[in-house]
Each structure stands twice: as structure tokens, then as C-alpha cells.
């Protein structure tokens, strides 16, 4: 199951000033589940190596995987992947990794995804899998960003749903953007931190599967809101960074 | 290697001797948890050691704080690949809780207030190799880092250092815990890079 595979950079897409999605061709990729990640290994000319983990942003697509990379200022690996690795060049990847922070379309019940900043990446894989499925269970994505320039997958999310006001969630997928500092003109919701009023009203919150990903402080805050709203601790899965 | 990641130079060569394979140094203290953070007030906290016979002994917060304290400074290594050097803890060596227990067990399962479990050989948590820690860097341990008290077992990947720990259960058989049942390595030695089952 484990071992390093060569991965060729096929395409790089700018998502934000520092966020990129990278699509790699990985021959004989074994497939993966939404929410899983891979390790990426870089090798310098003298043999020095560095490894970091990156979330998979899309369901498995034959031999092509899509990773989300947020360039960290002064970082060893992420700025190289974000801007320097040439298209057509190879790195090594190992995976898929992680068996806990995963969702598959076979998991029944309402699905609530809560992303902070670049924490959208693994949740995007779940959202895309949900959209491609037959499920008509309620699904909502709450996506907290500082300002409109920080939104990943903007056009794709626009096509899924509008940033509506709080209300009950039907059988469709509801995407809501929550701006913490600057909201676009005409937004009904004033900019600010996520509150209990931003959570979708679900018929039976204790049955919902919740996935939260983002910076530690954001995940702590979202987890507390979910518990206060009656969500079951053992149905809240979290992934944190930073 | 010459054709991989062209132009990559890397930054952490000088630290290679101190870093287990595949790790990188971090200045921050990242958080890894599977679910929401539990908040346990110290007046409702207790720590229980249960032998395989069913016999048990429990310490309240005040009783634990009254035990002889140590201040280990250790490097810690997370399976998500960060390592943090010279972390300063204050707490009680697990020997203080285990020394008086009559047991023929070879293994121990650490249990946490949120239901988390992790398994260890008993010999890996005795003889000054493991602590119940309640302070980090001179301050009370915060809930997101496992407060009010967590295990610190620096010679193994840090998922073995259970946050929000409430007790140890001694077992004759090895009983895989939460991550160990989810595909991670049973033992987790960072110097042998035992990240996943089969490594």
C-alpha cells in the first residue's frame, strides 16, 4: 500500500494570491476517498529531501490527482510548489493517507461542511463527491474567509449555490460564504466571525455528519458552535493546521 | 534523484541529525485532534489506573499536583511531520502512578475524556520515559493542546501522548487504540519512521 510514486505536474491554477491548485498525473494511482491527503516529497540535487502533507481537493479521477497548496511565507516546501516547480516536472507522492477525516457518498444523513480559509481543500473533495452523487440528503457548506479575494474555487461555488441568508436546508446543496473582514457590496450578512445564526437549520442536527477544517482557532470556534447547536461530538470530525 | 523537483534547494539541512527521517522543524505548536475539544474543569478531573485484575486507584487534581513534579525538556515529533525542539513541560512521571500497582500486564491503554484511546507497551511508559503533564512553557496546559492534563511520551510519535487523558488501563494483550485501528502504526517510533501500519 505504501511507497513513493512519481507525479508529474500537469496544471497549476491560481486560486488566491498565495493559494494554488496543482493537478498531478500519477501513473497507477490507486484511488482515494474525499478528505484524504498525500505526502509530497521533494529532492534537491545533493539528495536532501523534504516531505509535507497536502489535502486532495477532488475525488479520484483515474491517474490525475488535485492538491491544494497554500504558500507559507518563508516555508521550505509550499512556496516551491506554489510558484517554482515547473509544469511537466516531477515530484514524488505517497498515499492516499488518512482514514478518519473522510466522507463518501455512501454515508447517509445530512452533511455539514465548515471551512476556514484554505481549509476548504479537503471539504471541496467531499462537496464535489456529494454533487456527483445521487444523494438528496441535505448538504451545506459554510465557507469562512477574510475577504472576497481569499475565496478558492469561486466560480465553481457560484455555480453550486448563492451565499444566501440563514434558513432551513432542503434536499439541495447550500453554499454560504461568511466574510469575516470585508464582504462584497450588497451582502446581506455584515462581515464578522461565524456565529450560531450562520449554522444551517437542520431537521435533526444530532444525525448530521459534520466536517470542520481550517486554522486551529477557527476549528475550536466552529466545534463549540456545533456542540451548542446540538450536534453530536462523535459526528464532528476535524482537521486543523497552523 | 537528479530529475526530481528541479530547482528545489531545501532549508533544514543543518538540523538533519536532530530530526527523525521525514520530519521538519516547526517554531509553532500545531494542533492535531480528531474531533471537537473537550473542556474538563480540574474539579471534575481525575486520573485512574486500572490493573488487568480490575483493581484501580484514582487521583484527584489536588492529589496529582501534590505528587513530586518533574520538568522535562524534550523534542517532540508529530506523525504529520512536524518536530518541535526543546518543549518544556511540567508534570508527574507515570512511574508515580504505576509503581504501586500489582500487575502481570505487558501493555497499557491510555483513555481520554473524549473517548480517544491509544495503546503502548508498559515498558515504554515506565522508568522515566513518560509523564502526565499539566503545564507547557510555564503555563497551565490549554484545552486545545490537551489540558488540563495530557501524556507526554517524547520517544514515540505524538499521537501516543494522549490529550485530555483520564486514565491508564493495564492489559495482558495488545489492544489497538483509535489511530492504531485507523491504519497508523502500532508502536510509532519516529526514528524508524513507523507512521503507518506496515512501515
Interface residues (C-beta under 8 A of the other chain):
Chain A: X1 X2 X6 X39 X42 X43 X44 X45 X47 X48 X49 X50 X51 X52 X53 X76 X77 X80 X84 X85 X86 X89 X90 X91 X92 X97 X99 X100 X101 X216 X219 X220 X223 X224 X226 X227 X233 X234 X236 X237 X238 X240 X241 X242
Chain B: X1 X2 X3 X4 X5 X6 X7 X8 X9 X10 X11 X12 X13 X16 X22 X24 X28 X30 X31 X32 X33 X34 X35 X36 X37 X38 X80 X81 X114 X115 X144 X179 X182 X183 X196 X198 X199
